[in-house]
């Protein structure tokens, strides 16, 4: 298996008011690479293909880096 098809790729960011954490899930290769290289949080779950390539990633963070804020 390789990366998900373009039609199936997504990045979902949800804020959980009760825990005050951001839950991030992505299958977009660019976002996966960025989240892994910036190490903004501990990875909760990851999905890999048969070759060991990460094709999905989920993590939680207390604060999103300023580069992740969409409405400035």
Secondary structure, DSSP 8 states (H G I E B T S, - for coil): --S--GGG--EEEEEETTTTEEEEEE--HHHHHHHHHHT-S-EEEEEE-TTS-EEEEEEEESS--GGG----
